[in-house]
Amino acid sequence: MFVRMRNLWRYPSWLYRTPAEKFPDTSSDTLRVLARLHAVRNELGERSVANNLGALYTLPHPLAAKTYALFLDQNPNHLGHWADKPPQQGATIRLEYEVIRAMTDLYGATGKHLTGYITSGATEGNIFSVWLGKTYLSRFSPPEKIRVLMTSLTHYSVRKAADICGVQSDIVGIHTPTWAMDPDSFLETARRLHKKGITGILLPLTLGYTSTGTSDDIAVISQAVTRLQKELPRLRIFVWIDAATQGLVTPFLSDFRPFRDPNIQTIVVDFHKYGLVPYSAGILLYRRAMQTLIERPIEYLRETDATLSGSRPGARYENYDEYVKRLKAIEDIATNKKGVSESFAIQAGREVRVIVNPEALTDDEAIRLSAEIRDEIKEKVTYPGTVTVTIIRELRHSEVAK
Ligand SMILES: Cc1ncc(COP(=O)(O)O)c(C=O)c1O
């Protein structure tokens, strides 16, 4: 009842004014700040996002939302690079490590060969890839002799990345029946540029373009790359896969092991596109041998950093497995007790509701049981905050009048 009232309740609009577009002279009191924020939240609540997959906007899965809530008050910072060895401490950092390892495995590789980090999304992954690729190619080629080759269906973030990293770009034609990069046009463009003195090429291949879903044929373009490198030994080519949109589903639909191909250096994937997780969350994986090219010591810590971001939020890395295991462990402790018929861990494991059989336990025994369950949870389960144990002993009896 109370919960329903709270949902219906609106802060009256006289409590807040839509702020003038100038920095306020005085601070606002908490009530006014909350009133304004709730008004904005109500606006969001009125949106219908049920069919918004095409706009890459889905509501977070309740588990994902709880994950954020679970860690937000701790506000862990993931500054640095955590893919190398399981950190001994650093709670959520360990979760980032586990996510990277799991994703490395999903793409058919091992931690010996790949490294990476959790990014803010595919734009960051693409900027990172141009940065890494340019640094790698600059060992063999003057920086001004490096070009990005892309199609008109390469995501615009690649052009942004090229601008940021000071690399010019050229357009390769599209093979119209498939709308993928045309291998002949790629060969022709690369040969023409090489004749003009270009000695390094950065080549993003798309796996799922935003609005059309089109993909480049990675195997076909990679064959063209191998052929070109034999033909033009002074030309180096750094290839990566921008799999922002389809990187999460492809391994479940086909045997997708991109790093078996020695031409592929990085993969960029988003979790937030269809994964029902809140913005922003993506992952970048790349060949471990390249890490030292961009790794730098952090002067004020004993760590090194091989990311583009610097400080990164740690609240987004809860490992769902661990979360589900914890809920199950709490429920199992209760369910295994004598006289218990069912138990439900709720509120992300902050409470367990235990339904007891009224014929098997008296009221006093039920109260003793709650203490027993509490003690066993304390002893066997690791959890943040507290876990409330609520016992429900309800006697229902009915007679049917015919
Ligand atoms: C293929 C591709 N690359 C990159 C991006 C940019 O992703 P983000 O918005 O996560 O930075 C998108 C976004 O839709 C995309 O579809």
The ligand as a Gaussian input file, in Angstrom:
#p B3LYP/6-31G(d) Opt

LIG

0 1
 C       29.453000      -0.276000     -35.863000
 C       29.451000       0.748000     -34.787000
 N       30.621000       1.216000     -34.325000
 C       30.683000       2.150000     -33.346000
 C       29.543000       2.645000     -32.768000
 C       29.646000       3.653000     -31.667000
 O       29.258000       3.043000     -30.483000
 P       29.105000       3.834000     -29.092000
 O       27.897000       4.690000     -29.261000
 O       28.937000       2.743000     -28.112000
 O       30.334000       4.621000     -28.850000
 C       28.296000       2.190000     -33.214000
 C       27.068000       2.736000     -32.632000
 O       25.969000       2.473000     -32.992000
 C       28.243000       1.206000     -34.241000
 O       27.089000       0.700000     -34.680000

